[in-house]
Amino acid sequence: MATVELHQPSGRWRLGLALTLLTVLLWATQPVAFKVALERVDPMTLVWGRFAFAGLALGGWITWRGQWRSFRGQGRTFWLLLGGAVLALLGNFILCMLGLKWTSPANAQLLSQASHPLVALAAIWLFRERFNRWQWLGILGIACGLGVFLAAQRAGAAPAEGRHYLFGSGMMLLAAALWPGFALTQKQLLRTLSASQITGFIYVLLAVAFLPFARPAALLGLDGVHQAAVAYCMLTTVAAYLAFAQAFDHWEASRVSTLCVTSPILTVAAAALVHRLAPGLLQAERITQLGWAGGALIVSGSGLSSLMRDRALDG
């Protein structure tokens, strides 16, 4: 049986780092916009709106560049990988929207970060990426930090909130389990197509698939605040996922994924800012001292796993 040639990063790790940081910033602010938008828009419609906008934007770009013909003549392996990426992203989006209805933006964002250590471990195995002892220590710190933060937030919730929190948490963790399937199949597809071609095709396909379950008219009668929230959700869907895919092209998937774990800390800051500016729009996040300790473990572990270079540590 022929050996499958695996995707290799370009080695331009500084560009990969910059793209990853942009992804972190956009992903960190998305849950706040989601939470506001879901007050007036049902999850299926919001998911469809994000896919539709991204599909129109990237589909138009691909058409203008004449790049649709690149899909012709692709082999069976390519289409199997692309189909797997579509299904994984579809499940991830639906479960994230459902989970966010039952938990806070920061909690949802932090729980979703369970996907990134899974991506890192899978990348080490599938793409033979190298991790040194400090990076493995970082992975351990991320895992411990996630556990500490989850326990602290669960203990501080009221009984009724706790039940909702557990349901929302379950949805977010299921979504996280699907994310490595999308991320790593997309990385492998970068051997054949560009990030905009891959994500554009996926978004167009999913926008069509979601249309029967959406209520597009619900997006027309929104007030200014909720229109802005929906618009931000749509714009960042394009920008964040393109930046994420491009980061994979230049940097190791394990490093990209572990650095993305820091986004919940920025989500807490974003939620606090929105609450300060408009207290009635979004509840303030309640983070205990134990929760902050978990967050510190996550950030330090992410820094060790993503930024420690092999030459500096192992040479």
C-alpha positions as CSV (number, residue, x, y, z in Angstrom):
1,M,0.0,0.0,0.0
2,A,1.3,3.4,-1.0
3,T,2.5,5.7,1.8
4,V,0.5,8.9,2.3
5,E,2.7,12.0,2.2
6,L,1.9,14.1,5.2
7,H,1.7,17.9,5.2
8,Q,4.7,19.7,6.5
9,P,4.8,23.3,7.8
10,S,6.7,25.9,5.9
11,G,9.0,26.7,8.8
12,R,8.0,30.4,9.0
13,W,7.1,30.0,12.6
14,R,6.9,33.7,13.4
15,L,4.1,34.1,10.8
16,G,2.4,31.1,12.2
17,L,2.7,32.6,15.7
18,A,1.2,35.9,14.5
19,L,-1.7,34.1,12.8
20,T,-2.3,32.0,15.9
21,L,-2.5,35.1,18.1
22,L,-5.0,36.7,15.7
23,T,-7.1,33.5,16.0
24,V,-6.9,33.6,19.8
25,L,-8.1,37.2,19.9
26,L,-11.0,36.5,17.5
27,W,-12.1,33.3,19.2
28,A,-11.8,34.9,22.6
29,T,-14.4,37.6,21.7
30,Q,-16.7,35.4,19.7
31,P,-18.5,33.8,22.7
32,V,-19.6,37.2,24.1
33,A,-21.2,38.0,20.7
34,F,-22.8,34.6,20.5
35,K,-24.3,35.0,24.0
36,V,-25.8,38.3,23.0
37,A,-27.0,37.2,19.6
38,L,-28.7,34.0,21.0
39,E,-31.1,36.2,23.0
40,R,-32.9,37.0,19.8
41,V,-31.8,34.3,17.3
42,D,-32.1,30.5,17.7
43,P,-28.9,28.5,17.5
44,M,-29.7,26.9,14.1
45,T,-30.3,30.2,12.4
46,L,-27.2,31.7,13.9
47,V,-25.1,28.8,12.7
48,W,-26.6,29.0,9.3
49,G,-26.0,32.8,9.1
50,R,-22.4,32.3,9.9
51,F,-22.0,29.6,7.3
52,A,-24.0,31.6,4.7
53,F,-21.9,34.8,5.2
54,A,-18.6,32.9,5.1
55,G,-19.7,30.9,2.1
56,L,-20.7,34.0,0.2
57,A,-17.5,35.8,1.1
58,L,-15.1,33.0,0.4
59,G,-17.1,31.4,-2.4
60,G,-17.1,34.8,-4.2
61,W,-13.3,35.1,-3.7
62,I,-12.7,31.6,-5.1
63,T,-14.9,32.3,-8.1
64,W,-13.1,35.6,-8.8
65,R,-9.8,33.8,-8.6
66,G,-11.1,31.0,-10.8
67,Q,-10.0,28.4,-8.3
68,W,-13.1,26.1,-8.3
69,R,-11.4,24.0,-11.0
70,S,-8.8,22.9,-8.5
71,F,-11.4,20.5,-7.1
72,R,-11.6,18.6,-10.4
73,G,-9.8,15.4,-10.6
74,Q,-9.1,15.0,-6.9
75,G,-8.8,11.4,-5.7
76,R,-11.0,9.4,-3.3
77,T,-8.7,10.1,-0.3
78,F,-9.2,13.9,-0.8
79,W,-13.0,13.7,-0.9
80,L,-13.0,11.3,2.1
81,L,-10.9,13.8,4.1
82,L,-13.0,16.8,3.0
83,G,-16.2,14.9,3.9
84,G,-14.8,14.1,7.3
85,A,-13.9,17.8,7.9
86,V,-17.4,18.9,6.9
87,L,-19.1,16.5,9.3
88,A,-16.7,17.3,12.2
89,L,-17.2,21.1,11.8
90,L,-20.9,20.7,11.4
91,G,-21.2,18.8,14.7
92,N,-18.8,21.2,16.5
93,F,-20.8,24.3,15.5
94,I,-24.2,22.8,16.5
95,L,-23.0,21.5,19.9
96,C,-21.2,24.8,20.6
97,M,-24.3,26.8,20.0
98,L,-26.5,24.5,22.1
99,G,-23.9,24.4,24.9
100,L,-23.6,28.2,25.0
101,K,-27.3,28.6,25.7
102,W,-26.8,26.9,29.1
103,T,-23.5,28.3,30.3
104,S,-21.5,31.5,30.4
105,P,-19.2,32.7,27.6
106,A,-16.0,32.2,29.6
107,N,-17.1,28.8,30.8
108,A,-18.0,27.7,27.3
109,Q,-14.8,29.0,25.9
110,L,-12.7,27.3,28.5
111,L,-14.4,24.0,28.1
112,S,-14.0,24.1,24.4
113,Q,-10.3,24.4,24.9
114,A,-10.2,20.7,25.8
115,S,-10.1,20.2,22.0
116,H,-6.6,21.7,21.7
117,P,-4.6,19.3,23.8
118,L,-6.4,16.5,21.8
119,V,-5.3,18.2,18.5
120,A,-1.7,18.5,19.8
121,L,-1.5,14.9,20.9
122,A,-3.0,13.7,17.6
123,A,-0.6,15.9,15.6
124,I,2.3,14.4,17.4
125,W,1.1,11.0,16.5
126,L,-0.1,11.6,13.0
127,F,2.3,14.2,11.7
128,R,5.3,13.0,13.8
129,E,5.7,16.4,15.4
130,R,8.4,16.5,18.1
131,F,7.7,17.5,21.7
132,N,10.4,18.0,24.3
133,R,10.1,17.5,28.1
134,W,9.1,21.1,28.8
135,Q,6.3,20.9,26.2
136,W,4.9,17.7,27.7
137,L,5.0,19.5,31.1
138,G,2.9,22.3,29.4
139,I,0.3,19.7,28.3
140,L,0.1,18.4,31.8
141,G,-0.4,22.0,33.1
142,I,-3.2,22.6,30.6
143,A,-5.0,19.4,31.6
144,C,-4.7,20.2,35.3
145,G,-5.8,23.8,34.7
146,L,-8.9,22.8,32.8
147,G,-9.8,20.4,35.6
148,V,-9.3,23.0,38.4
149,F,-11.3,25.7,36.5
150,L,-14.2,23.3,35.8
151,A,-14.4,22.2,39.4
152,A,-14.2,25.7,40.7
153,Q,-17.0,27.0,38.4
154,R,-19.2,24.0,39.2
155,A,-18.8,24.4,43.0
156,G,-19.6,28.1,42.8
157,A,-22.9,27.7,40.9
158,A,-26.3,27.6,42.4
159,P,-28.2,24.2,42.3
160,A,-30.4,25.2,39.4
161,E,-27.4,26.8,37.6
162,G,-25.4,23.8,38.3
163,R,-27.8,21.5,36.4
164,H,-27.8,23.9,33.4
165,Y,-24.0,24.2,33.7
166,L,-23.6,20.4,33.5
167,F,-25.8,20.1,30.5
168,G,-24.0,23.0,28.7
169,S,-20.7,21.6,29.7
170,G,-21.5,18.3,28.2
171,M,-22.4,19.9,24.9
172,M,-19.2,21.9,24.9
173,L,-17.1,18.8,25.7
174,L,-18.7,16.8,22.9
175,A,-18.0,19.7,20.5
176,A,-14.4,19.7,21.7
177,A,-14.1,16.0,20.9
178,L,-15.1,16.6,17.3
179,W,-12.7,19.5,16.7
180,P,-9.5,17.5,16.2
181,G,-11.2,15.7,13.3
182,F,-11.8,19.0,11.5
183,A,-8.4,20.6,12.4
184,L,-6.2,17.8,11.3
185,T,-8.0,16.7,8.2
186,Q,-7.9,20.4,7.2
187,K,-4.1,20.5,7.8
188,Q,-3.6,17.4,5.5
189,L,-5.8,19.0,2.8
190,L,-3.4,22.0,2.8
191,R,-1.1,19.8,0.7
192,T,-3.6,20.1,-2.2
193,L,-5.5,23.3,-1.8
194,S,-5.3,26.7,-0.1
195,A,-6.9,27.5,3.3
196,S,-9.5,29.8,1.5
197,Q,-10.4,27.1,-1.0
198,I,-10.9,24.4,1.7
199,T,-12.9,26.6,4.2
200,G,-14.9,28.3,1.4
201,F,-16.0,24.9,0.0
202,I,-17.0,23.7,3.4
203,Y,-18.9,26.8,4.3
204,V,-20.9,26.9,1.0
205,L,-21.8,23.2,1.5
206,L,-22.9,23.7,5.1
207,A,-24.9,26.9,4.4
208,V,-27.0,24.9,1.8
209,A,-27.4,22.0,4.2
210,F,-28.5,24.2,7.1
211,L,-31.0,26.3,5.2
212,P,-34.0,24.1,5.8
213,F,-33.5,24.3,9.6
214,A,-32.9,28.1,9.7
215,R,-35.2,31.1,9.9
216,P,-33.4,33.7,7.9
217,A,-36.2,36.2,8.5
218,A,-35.3,36.3,12.2
219,L,-32.1,38.1,11.2
220,L,-34.0,41.0,9.7
221,G,-36.0,42.3,12.6
222,L,-33.2,42.7,15.1
223,D,-32.4,45.9,17.0
224,G,-29.0,47.6,16.6
225,V,-27.2,45.8,19.4
226,H,-28.2,42.3,18.3
227,Q,-27.5,43.2,14.6
228,A,-24.0,44.1,15.7
229,A,-23.6,40.9,17.6
230,V,-24.7,38.8,14.7
231,A,-22.5,40.7,12.3
232,Y,-19.5,40.2,14.5
233,C,-20.2,36.5,14.7
234,M,-20.3,36.3,10.9
235,L,-17.2,38.4,10.3
236,T,-15.0,36.6,12.8
237,T,-16.1,33.2,11.4
238,V,-14.4,34.1,8.2
239,A,-11.3,35.8,9.7
240,A,-10.7,33.4,12.6
241,Y,-10.9,30.1,10.7
242,L,-8.8,31.5,7.8
243,A,-6.1,32.6,10.2
244,F,-6.3,29.2,12.0
245,A,-5.9,27.3,8.8
246,Q,-3.1,29.5,7.6
247,A,-1.3,29.1,10.9
248,F,-1.2,25.3,10.3
249,D,0.5,26.0,7.0
250,H,3.5,27.7,8.7
251,W,3.7,26.2,12.2
252,E,3.3,22.8,13.8
253,A,-0.3,21.9,14.6
254,S,0.6,21.0,18.2
255,R,2.0,24.4,18.9
256,V,-0.9,26.3,17.2
257,S,-3.4,24.3,19.2
258,T,-1.8,24.6,22.6
259,L,-1.4,28.4,22.2
260,C,-5.1,28.7,21.4
261,V,-5.9,27.4,24.9
262,T,-5.3,30.9,26.2
263,S,-8.4,32.4,24.6
264,P,-10.7,31.9,27.6
265,I,-8.6,34.4,29.7
266,L,-9.3,37.0,27.1
267,T,-13.0,36.0,27.0
268,V,-13.3,36.8,30.7
269,A,-11.8,40.2,30.0
270,A,-14.2,40.8,27.1
271,A,-17.2,39.7,29.1
272,A,-16.2,42.0,31.9
273,L,-15.8,45.0,29.6
274,V,-19.2,44.4,28.0
275,H,-20.8,44.1,31.4
276,R,-19.2,47.3,32.5
277,L,-20.4,49.2,29.4
278,A,-23.9,47.6,29.4
279,P,-24.7,45.8,32.6
280,G,-28.1,44.6,31.4
281,L,-26.8,43.0,28.3
282,L,-24.5,40.4,29.8
283,Q,-23.9,39.0,33.3
284,A,-20.5,39.4,34.8
285,E,-18.4,36.3,34.9
286,R,-18.0,34.9,38.4
287,I,-14.4,33.5,38.7
288,T,-13.2,32.3,42.1
289,Q,-9.6,32.4,43.3
290,L,-9.4,28.7,42.5
291,G,-10.7,29.3,39.1
292,W,-8.1,32.0,38.5
293,A,-5.4,29.5,39.7
294,G,-6.7,27.1,37.0
295,G,-6.5,29.8,34.4
296,A,-2.9,30.6,35.4
297,L,-2.0,26.9,34.9
298,I,-3.7,26.9,31.5
299,V,-1.8,30.0,30.3
300,S,1.6,28.8,31.6
301,G,1.1,25.4,30.2
302,S,0.1,26.8,26.9
303,G,3.2,29.0,26.8
304,L,5.5,26.0,27.5
305,S,3.9,23.8,24.9
306,S,3.7,26.4,22.1
307,L,6.7,28.7,22.5
308,M,9.5,26.6,23.8
309,R,11.7,25.8,20.8
310,D,13.5,22.5,20.5
311,R,16.9,24.0,19.7
312,A,16.8,26.2,22.8
313,L,15.9,23.4,25.2
314,D,17.3,20.2,23.7
315,G,20.5,21.4,22.1
